[in-house]
């Protein structure tokens, strides 16, 4: 049995940089991401009695039920973008989608500081989420699903390790997850991040359990299923968006991976 994970947008709002504000996490029945855009302050939470100093460039994940008290600096007030969403796994068994199952907690860290380059990338993702203005709710949901999936995968993989092999692996993995629509050869990917093809393949097998090519196929397949379920885009547009050479190749590979054609998959499950 395989699962397909769906994230559903509940609410987005921004806590403005008012000096010395205090607040608590009010909506606790959802998953939340808190992106610190600017300023500094303190977070008081249940995992530690000592307040956590927070500042610009920090990203937090709050699981459902997690209690948090926030205090902003007077001199350098916090500005926080807060993203609230639901997460579900949809089991797929014997060519049938089963009832969605709520995800109680995502396997990502509560908190990680980031480099300036990483912070710029994160700010760009949150800006994209805030600027979604399409009139079709299915298209907006598909874009939200895509961007949020990238954010969550990024939180899983960012690491401050000084191991050059680990850094190369993480960079290559993130490239596959964010640029899967582009043509790429494994030799070029390894060369870009200064690692041998054999070492990169070994890192993927160790930490992901499959080869880089299989991982790329998995990403393309999941994105294709998401677009089939949540948009009315034609097959050619989905093929292009997911990195397939053409509509024929997309249909062929989709049947290999899912034992069903993309048209029938959409008809049965949308």
N, C-alpha and C positions, 0 to 999 in steps of 0.2 A: 504494500500500500504506500502511495506517495501522497505528500501534502503540497498544496499550493497556498502560500501565505498572502493574505490581503490586508492592507492597512486602510482604514476608513477615517477620513478627516472629520473631526468633531468641532474644533474651534481653534482659531489663531488670534492672538492679541499681543499687544506690546505694552510693557510696563514703562512709562516715560521716566526720564531722568530727573525726578523731583528730589530735592535735597532731603536726606534723612527719613525717607519713607520706610514704613514697616508693614509687612503683610504676611499672610500664611497661604499655603497651598489650599485653595478652597475646593477645587474640583478634583477629588481623589479617586474617582471610579474609572479613570482612564489612564492610558500611557501618556507621558509628557516629555517633551524635549525643551530645555531652557537654554537659550543661546544668549550669552552675555555680550552684548554689542559694545558697550562702553561702561566706564566707571568701575567702582569697586564697592564691596560691602561684605556682609557675613551671612552665611547660611547655618542655621541651627537645625540638626536633623537627628533622627532616632538612632543612627548607627554610631554616633560619637558624641560624647558630652562636651567636647571642646569645639567651639564654633569654627567653621571652615571659612577661611578668607577667600573670596572670589573676586575675579577681575576680568577685564575685557579679554576675549579670546578663549573663554572657557565654555564647554558644552556639558550639560547635565542630562541624564536620563532618570526620570522618576517613574517607578512602576506603580500600578494601581494600589491604593492604600497607603502609600508612602507619605509620611507627614513631614512638612518642612516649614520653618519660620525664616523669613528673610528680612534683613536690615540693610538699608542703603547708606553709604557714606554721605556725610553732609557736604564735604568739600568736593568730592568726585562721585556724584550720584550714579547709581546703577541704571542702565537701560537694558531691559531684557525682552527678547522675543520668545513667546511661549506657544508651543505647538501641542495641541491635545488631539489624540487619535485613539481609535480602537484597533485591535489586532486580532485576526482570526486565521486559523488553519482550516483549509477545506480539504478533507481527505478524498483521495481518488482511488477507487478500488473496483476492479472488474469492469472497467470502461464506464463507471458511473461516479459522479460527484456526490459525496455524502453531505450531511448537515454540517455547516460551519461550527468550529469549536473555538471559543474564546481563548486567547493566549494570555496566561496569567502574568508572565514576566518574560521580557526579551533578554537574551544572553549577551548583554552589552554592559560595559562598566557604568557605574553611577557617575563618575567624573573623571575627566582627563584634561590636563592643560595641553595646548597645542602651539606649534611653531607659528611664526608670522605667515609663512606660506600656507600652512594648513588653515589658519584662521581666515585668510583671504578666500580660500576655497569654500569654507563653511559659510561665510557671509554671503557669498554668491548663491549658494544653495537656498539659504533662508530668504534672500531677496527674490529668488525665482518663485518660491512658494507664496510669498506675499503679493507677487505681481500677477498671479494667475487670474485672468479676467475673461476666459472663454465663455460663450453663451451656452454651450452644450455641457450639462453637468457630468455626463459620462466621460467626455474628453478631459474635463478638469480633474475628475477622479483618477483617470489613467495617468495624467501628468503628476498628480500628487503621489500616487503609488510609486511611480518611477523615481521621483526625487527623494522621497522619504526612504525608499529601499537603499538608495545610494548613501544617504546619511547614516543609516543604521549599519550598513556594511562597513562604512568608514570608521565608525566607532568601535567596531569589532577588531579592526585590523591595525589602526594606528598604534605605533609602538615607539618608545624612545630607546630601544635597544641599540647598542653600538655595533652589534654583529652585522657586518656588511652583507652577508648572505641573507639574513633576516630582512634587512632594509630593502634589498633588491627584490626579494620575494613579495614583500608587502606592496612595493611600488608597482610591480608587474601585475599583481592580483587586482589592485585598485584600477590599473589601466584597463584590464579586461572588463571590470565591472562598470566602468564609466564610458569606455570607448568601444564597446562590443559591436557597434554598428559599422565600424571601420574595418577594412581588410587588414590582416596582420599575419605575419609568419613568425613562428616561435623563435627562429634564429634572430630576427630583427628585434623582437621583444627582449631577448636575453642580452643582445648587444647594447641596446638602449640603457639597460640598468647594470651593465658591467658585470655580468654573471654568465657562466657557461650554460649551454642548453641542458646538459646532463644535470648540472647542479640545480638549475631552476626546476627541472622536472622532478628531481628528488625532493625539493622543498615542497612542491605541490602535493606529491604523494604522501609526504609526512604530515602536513598540516591541513590539507583539504581532503585527502583520500583518493583523489583522482588526478589525472594528468592536466596540464594547462589547456590542451585542446578540448578535453572532455568538460572542463570547467567552463570554458567559453561557450560550448554548445549548450550547457545547462542554463547559463545566463540568457542566451538568445531564446531558448525554448520558453523559459519562464516569462520573459518580456513579451514574447509572441502570444502566449496564453492570456496574459493580462490585457493586451490590446484587443484580442479577440473577444474577451468577456466584457470589457468596459468601454469599447468604442465601436463605431460603425465604419471604421476605416476599411477601404478595399484591400484585398490580399496583396496587391503590388506595393501599396504604401506600407503595410506591415512588414513585408519582406525587406524593403529598403531600410525601414527604421530599425530592424533587428539584425542587419548585417548580412543578409542573404544576397547572392548574386542576382537572382531574379525570382519571380513568382513560382516558377516550376521547381527550382531548387528548394525553395522554402517549403512547398507542399510535400516534396519528397522526403526531406529531413524531418518535418513535423510528423509524418506518418511513421517513420522509423522510430522516433522517440516516444510517441504517444499511442501508436497502434490505431490511429484515427486521423482522418483528414482534417485540416484546419476549418473547412467549411462545415463539416458535420459536427466538429467540436463546438463551434459557435452556435449552431442551430440547437444542439442538445442542451447547452449549458448557459447561454447568455441570460 
